[in-house]
Amino acid sequence: MHSSTLLAFATLIASSVSTYAPISTSCPQTPLVRSTANADVALALWLLKTDPLFIASLSCDLPTIALTSSGGGFRATLSGAGTVQALDVRDTKVSTSGLYQAISYHSGLSGGSWLLSSIISNNYATISTLFNSIWKTTLSNGLFNPLGNQAEVYKTISNDLLLKQGAGFPGTIADAWSRLISYVILPGTNGGVDNLLSQVTTKSTFKSFSVPYPIILAQHVDLSGSSCLPPADAPFWEFTPYETGSWDSRIASFTPTKYLGTSLSAGKPTGNCTTAYENLGFIAGTSSTLFQDPGIGFDVAEPLIANFCQLTEAVNISATASATNAAVGALPVGIPSIQFTQVSDLFASWPNPFYNVSAAPLVQAQQKLSMVDGGESGQINPIFPMLLPQRNISVIIVSDNTDGNNNYPSGKEMHATYLAAQAAGLTKMPFVPESSVLLAANLTSRPVFFGCGDSSKATVVWMPNYSATAAGGNVDTSQMQFSAAASAQVIANGAAVMSQNNSQEWAKCLGCAIMEGSTSFLPPACTACFTKYCYKA
């Protein structure tokens, strides 16, 4: 479609209530690129005002705790929600309630990013509130039939993409996917189109300094080569309310999230700045974009990637996945404004704020960044941000809702993160064996502590999803529609996994794991806890 035609369409629908299009605005006086060698002042000030446990950890030897929510579609969203519910004293009164209020960081990836985005956009509402006010209705309709009126919503989304294209930016299948996700998880009219990540800083609960700092992950793909799948050492992009960028040494730069979309060269704007590109739904969609992956089986990809993306191993596609893939493949028909003319249109596209930045050699020659699902390199648990020495995190609770073992975790992703951390020099990641070892020892259906007794490592509390209730949480990653009862069952199972069915003994052992690296004065009961839960090679 010609740019003049796009502009005409955009003008015709400019009076629409949708605000998906980025906005041209004046630039701030403050720098728009920060090297990781310098501190993120806004975040540092916010953290100084957070919960007493974090403040104490700055001057004492008390632990800083992080929570990670894995990918795995809506299974991960709902099961991960159960994890949060079992930790949140506002929502439950179980053995683990209250720990959420002591967590300093919460990362999400793919389906876990949907959970995190829903929480933060709704002013850190409880899981019960999110379920009753949003999820039980939207998930009953399903991802591809939002509001129960597919035709009308698809028309709105098509207009959204035209508005974005009219503003001079791509409106691709990743945008359409993102808008559909928004209808399921975000508050507000028109599928929560007004939600921006930077706006989280204005919400009352965030400003109360009593909640975890959110980090949403996506992964970098370099399209200059012959593969559209990220390698094992591909950098992670971190999206946070204050800044977006990467700690990877080949990038090592951040930019204010509010001004994502701005055209920069060597850290300086080339014209006006841009706001509203950081649409929260688009960020959650970026974290779950998989359309370039030939192993997924999306028919929509085949005309463009036949000679670009190579399928390296046979993949079995379930009936549920086939139905989901067919629905995705039909999106360009139902949403005709989807831009689909080149390989890069299969990715989430972001203007590169680090163009011509010499400190970011991996991306300094790229005017656009292509991003995909943060788990595409095999690290489906977003643990990497928690291993950075700058964050000084001593305990990482991993809510693992991946598949690999009949829709439950096999440990494969945990081992992949261990290997990647070793290669990246992130030494705080403790040893995790291959999945075959974990499966053979029956360690995938109970909590496991990795890193026990080693003060140089973070203590990783692995909480693999399993059938902790009669209904269980066995759900295909590709399932995009749930009855209210089915959603509630998966949440309840996730909560049962985290609290070990309200076990007081487990709560004491979790406390031992949290304090183990911070004090030599542990209760005698901790010895039995470590014997039971610590992994020993």
Buried (B, 14 or more C-beta within 10 A) or exposed (E): EEEEEBBEBBEEBEEBEBBBBBEBBEBEEEEBBBBBEEEBEBBEEBBEEBBEBBBEBEEEEBBBBBBBBBBBBBBBBBBBBBBBBBBBBBBBEBBBBBBBBBBBBBBBBBBBBBBBBBBBBBBBBBBBBBBBEBBBBBBBBBBBBBBEEBEEBBBBBBBBBBBBBBBBBBBBBBBBBBBBBBBBBBBEEBBBBBBBBBBBBEBEBBEEBBBBBBBBBBBBBBBEEEBBBBEEEBBBBBBBBBBBBBBBBBBBBBBBBBBBBBBBBEBEBEEEBBBBBBBBBBBBBBBBBBBBBBBBBBEBBEEBBEEBBEEEEEEEBEEBBEBBBBBBBBBBEBBEBBBBEEBBBBBBBBBBBBBBBEBBEBBBEBEBBBBBBBBBBBBBBBBBBBBBEEBEBBBBBBBBBBBBBEBBBBBBBBBBBBBBBEEBEBEBBBBBBBBEBBBEEEBBBBBBBBBBEBEEBBBBBBBBBBBBBEBBBBBBBBBBBBEBEBBBBBBBBBBBBBBBBBBEEBBBBBBBBBBBBBEEEBEEEBEEBBEBBBBEE
